[in-house]
Amino acid sequence: MQLPIYDINGKEEGKLDLPNIFNEGFKEYLVNRALIAELTSKLQKQGRYRLAGLETTAVYVGRRGAYRAGRDRGWARLPRVKLGGGALGDVRRVPSSKKGRRAHPTKVEKKIKEEINIKEYRKAIKSAISGLLINNDRAYPVIVDDKIEEIKKSKEFISVLKNLNLYNIVEDAKEPRIRKGLSRKSRKRIFKKALILFISNKEKPLYKAARNIAGLEICTLDELRVNKIAPGNKPRPSLWSKSAIEHIEDAINKVEKP
């Protein structure tokens, strides 16, 4: 498959054969599995103190007529705090009581991370990249000559986006929109559908020039992650430098699993 190459003025200057990665086909189930693996890899295991809610003088006395027994007083047969003079205080220890233990506390042994095979993860990245081609409005990815990576100023890069008719995507993402659903509105959860820019490495001047532009996310080949390419399992509009396209296969072979 071939796609046009544009210069920084937005004019087509040739064609480029896309790598075989773009013929992989978008597999939604595989990309979703990789997304879960990435998100859960950032979670930290949690546990609770084993004696939480149990460090108290409360004790249960079940024998009828025993000292401190409460069953003959019409009280619930639950462990109660020992007070002076043989009196009984509030209920403790049980989950339903004040300052009692949790019914089902979290445990560090719980498996919270979704494991994924390294070959499977790399295949998911290829699948997410091939999903960038899915767009009815325009042929994506948009490929630009390597001169774009030498841009040093943000305003110069913004003018390039305007020449490529991509700046409208950046402008739309500047205003966050509330997701659908009453609960999400009440929590004020918002999302931005930003344009993703791929370049070869961080040493290029464009990396500093473009990283603070609202509505645009920049990604180098050594930062490839499924969540960057297709957040929420939905591939987003992408802009690639020519060298990034040419070295994409080598970069994927070096990707480590999350």
C-alpha positions in Angstrom: 0.0 0.0 0.0 1.2 3.5 -0.9 0.5 6.8 0.7 1.6 10.3 -0.4 4.5 12.1 1.2 4.0 15.8 1.9 6.6 18.6 2.5 6.3 21.1 5.2 4.3 23.4 2.9 1.6 20.8 2.5 2.5 19.9 -1.1 2.7 16.2 -2.2 6.2 15.3 -3.3 6.0 11.6 -3.9 4.7 8.2 -2.7 5.9 5.9 0.0 5.3 2.1 0.4 4.0 1.4 3.8 5.6 -1.4 5.9 3.8 -4.7 6.2 2.8 -3.6 9.7 0.0 -1.6 8.2 -1.4 -4.7 6.6 -1.7 -6.5 10.0 -5.4 -5.6 10.4 -7.0 -4.0 13.4 -7.9 -6.7 16.0 -10.0 -5.1 18.7 -9.8 -7.9 21.2 -6.0 -8.0 21.0 -5.6 -4.3 21.4 -8.0 -4.2 24.3 -6.0 -7.0 26.1 -2.8 -5.0 25.6 -4.5 -1.8 27.0 -5.6 -3.7 30.1 -2.0 -5.0 30.6 -0.6 -1.5 30.3 -3.1 0.1 32.7 -2.9 -2.7 35.3 0.9 -2.7 35.2 0.8 0.8 36.9 -1.3 -0.4 39.8 0.2 -1.0 43.2 -0.7 -3.9 45.3 -2.6 -3.0 48.5 -3.0 -4.8 51.8 -4.4 -4.2 55.2 -3.0 -4.6 58.7 -4.0 -8.1 59.8 -5.0 -6.9 63.3 -6.9 -3.9 62.1 -10.1 -3.6 64.1 -9.1 -6.4 66.5 -6.8 -4.5 68.8 -9.4 -3.9 71.5 -10.5 -5.2 74.9 -13.8 -6.4 73.5 -14.6 -10.0 74.2 -17.6 -12.2 73.7 -19.0 -14.0 76.7 -21.5 -16.6 75.7 -22.2 -18.5 78.9 -25.5 -17.8 80.6 -25.1 -16.2 84.0 -21.3 -15.7 83.4 -19.6 -12.5 84.6 -20.0 -9.7 82.0 -22.5 -11.8 80.0 -25.0 -9.7 78.3 -27.5 -12.3 77.0 -29.6 -12.0 80.1 -29.9 -8.2 79.7 -31.5 -8.4 76.3 -28.4 -7.2 74.5 -27.1 -8.6 71.2 -24.6 -11.5 71.7 -21.6 -9.7 70.3 -18.1 -8.8 71.6 -18.2 -5.7 73.7 -15.6 -3.4 75.2 -14.7 -4.1 78.8 -15.4 -1.1 81.1 -14.7 -0.6 84.8 -16.8 -2.4 87.4 -17.8 -5.2 85.1 -19.8 -3.0 82.7 -20.0 -3.6 79.0 -19.3 -0.9 76.4 -19.8 -0.6 72.6 -19.7 -3.5 70.2 -16.3 -4.0 68.6 -14.3 -6.5 66.4 -17.2 -7.5 64.0 -17.5 -5.8 60.6 -20.8 -4.2 61.3 -19.6 -2.4 64.4 -18.0 1.0 64.8 -14.2 0.8 64.4 -14.6 -2.9 63.6 -12.6 -4.9 61.1 -13.4 -5.0 57.4 -15.5 -7.9 56.2 -13.3 -8.6 53.2 -10.1 -6.6 53.4 -7.8 -6.3 50.3 -4.9 -8.7 50.2 -1.5 -8.3 48.6 -1.8 -11.8 47.2 -4.6 -10.7 45.0 -3.7 -10.8 41.3 -4.4 -7.3 39.9 -2.0 -7.3 36.9 -3.0 -8.6 33.5 -0.1 -10.5 32.0 0.6 -10.5 28.3 3.2 -12.4 26.2 5.8 -10.2 24.6 5.1 -11.5 21.2 1.4 -10.9 21.7 2.1 -7.4 23.0 4.2 -6.5 19.9 1.5 -7.9 17.7 -1.1 -5.7 19.5 1.1 -2.7 18.7 1.2 -3.7 15.1 -2.6 -4.1 15.1 -3.1 -0.7 16.7 -0.8 0.9 14.1 -2.7 -0.7 11.3 -5.9 0.6 12.8 -4.6 4.1 12.1 -5.7 3.6 8.5 -9.3 3.3 9.5 -10.8 6.8 8.7 -13.5 7.8 6.3 -12.6 11.5 6.1 -9.0 11.3 5.0 -6.1 8.9 4.3 -4.2 8.3 7.5 -1.4 8.2 8.5 -0.3 11.6 7.1 3.4 11.3 6.2 5.7 14.3 6.1 9.3 14.8 4.9 12.0 14.5 7.5 12.5 18.3 7.4 9.6 18.5 9.8 11.8 17.0 12.6 14.2 20.0 12.3 11.6 22.6 13.2 12.6 24.5 16.4 9.7 26.7 17.2 6.1 25.9 18.1 4.6 28.5 15.8 6.5 27.2 12.8 5.1 23.7 13.5 1.6 25.1 13.9 1.9 26.6 10.5 2.9 23.2 9.1 -0.2 21.7 10.7 -2.3 24.4 9.0 -0.7 23.6 5.6 -1.5 19.9 6.1 -5.2 20.7 7.1 -4.6 19.1 10.5 -4.8 22.1 12.8 -8.6 21.8 13.1 -8.1 18.5 15.0 -5.8 20.2 17.4 -8.2 23.1 17.9 -11.1 20.7 18.6 -9.1 18.9 21.3 -8.3 22.2 23.1 -11.9 22.3 24.5 -12.5 19.2 26.6 -15.8 17.6 26.2 -17.7 15.7 29.0 -18.3 12.1 28.3 -21.8 10.8 28.0 -23.7 9.6 31.1 -25.0 11.4 34.2 -22.5 9.9 36.5 -19.6 11.1 34.3 -21.1 14.6 34.2 -21.3 14.7 38.0 -17.7 13.6 38.3 -16.7 16.0 35.6 -14.7 13.4 33.7 -13.6 14.8 30.4 -11.6 13.6 27.4 -9.6 15.0 24.6 -9.2 13.4 21.2 -5.7 14.7 20.4 -3.7 14.3 17.2 -0.7 11.9 17.7 2.7 12.9 16.2 5.3 10.2 15.6 9.0 11.1 15.2 12.2 9.1 15.2 13.8 10.2 18.5 13.9 12.8 21.3 17.1 14.4 20.0 15.2 16.1 17.2 14.4 19.8 17.7 10.7 19.1 17.0 10.3 17.1 20.2 10.7 20.2 22.4 8.8 22.5 19.9 5.7 20.3 19.8 5.4 18.7 23.2 3.5 21.6 24.9 0.9 22.2 22.1 -2.6 21.5 23.5 -4.5 19.0 21.5 -1.3 17.3 20.2 0.6 14.4 21.7 4.1 13.6 20.5 5.6 10.1 20.6 9.0 8.8 19.7 9.7 5.3 18.4 11.1 4.2 21.7 8.0 5.3 23.5 5.6 3.2 21.5 2.6 2.0 23.5 -0.8 0.8 22.6 -2.4 3.4 24.8 -0.7 6.2 22.9 -1.7 4.8 19.5 -5.3 3.8 20.2 -6.5 5.1 23.6 -9.8 3.5 24.6 -9.3 1.0 21.8 -10.0 3.7 19.2 -7.1 4.6 16.8 -6.7 8.4 16.5 -5.5 10.6 13.6 -1.8 10.4 13.2 1.1 12.4 11.7 4.3 10.6 10.9 7.7 11.7 9.8 9.2 9.7 6.9 12.1 8.3 9.0 9.6 7.2 11.7 7.7 5.1 9.1 10.9 3.6 7.8 12.2 2.5 11.2 8.9 1.4 12.7 9.6 -2.3 12.4 13.0 -2.2 14.1 11.4 -0.1 16.9 8.6 -2.6 17.5 11.1 -5.5 17.8 12.8 -3.7 20.7 9.6 -2.9 22.6 9.4 -4.5 26.1 6.1 -5.7 27.5 4.5 -3.6 30.2 
